[in-house]
Amino acid sequence: MPITEIGCMGVKPSLDVINDNTTEGEILTKLYEYVVTAPGGPLRVYWGLENENPSYLWALFDWDSIEDHEKFAKTLGQEAVKDMPKILTHGLFTKHIAFTPSLPVALQSPMTEVILAYFPSDDISAQKNAAISHLKNVEENLKSCSDIGPLSYGWGVENDFPIRGRQENQRASILMFFIGLDSIDAHPTFRKTSTFEKLLSLIQNMEGIIKLEFFSVNFRSLSRNAETENS
């Protein structure tokens, strides 16, 4: 089953890891160029800093299956990340999300709004199904908004995601959203729309929700057998 690996990492102070003209930026881009050309590597990779807190780097990798990711990690993974300690402080987590198919378009938009919704780690299959059915209505509303691109969302495969701003031992299931925006200038306007408020309200009223966070990222991307995109 197609799956997306997702990770969040801390960036060392004063480093410009998104700028290819810096040593640290070159290290990061070469890493992602390596993984999308290496045998058995991911189909696509996306990376970018949080605009609100650029000390956090997010990276996502599209795989045909979790097994493919695990196999690559065991064979070539260590070689791929050998220089990461030079530019990153630590990894906050590496997990997997089963996103809706519109994820690549959402992440390749000029700006992407990211929403994290945390839920108890218990099995909440009924609540998950109910949430997805409600989200389909919001997805239709987003299509009618100018400057708004696709919405992609999905539940975490694992149920032990660390909760932002909470103690390390506090873990949860997660529902993640990525909303593509047609321009960087559209971002502040989008956050003031009734559609965005409705989406946040819908999530906040979901049964069992623990915490809600949102931020924005300008993602770069690479695809297997393709040139760098959104660079």
Secondary structure as UniProt FT lines:
FT   STRAND          3..11
FT   TURN            13..14
FT   TURN            17..18
FT   TURN            20..21
FT   HELIX           23..37
FT   TURN            39..40
FT   STRAND          44..50
FT   TURN            54..55
FT   STRAND          56..63
FT   HELIX           66..75
FT   HELIX           77..80
FT   TURN            81..83
FT   HELIX           84..86
FT   STRAND          88..99
FT   TURN            101..102
FT   HELIX           103..107
FT   STRAND          111..119
FT   HELIX           125..143
FT   TURN            146..147
FT   STRAND          148..156
FT   STRAND          161..162
FT   TURN            164..165
FT   TURN            168..169
FT   STRAND          171..181
FT   HELIX           186..190
FT   TURN            191..192
FT   HELIX           194..204
FT   TURN            207..208
FT   STRAND          211..217
FT   STRAND          220..223
FT   TURN            224..225
//
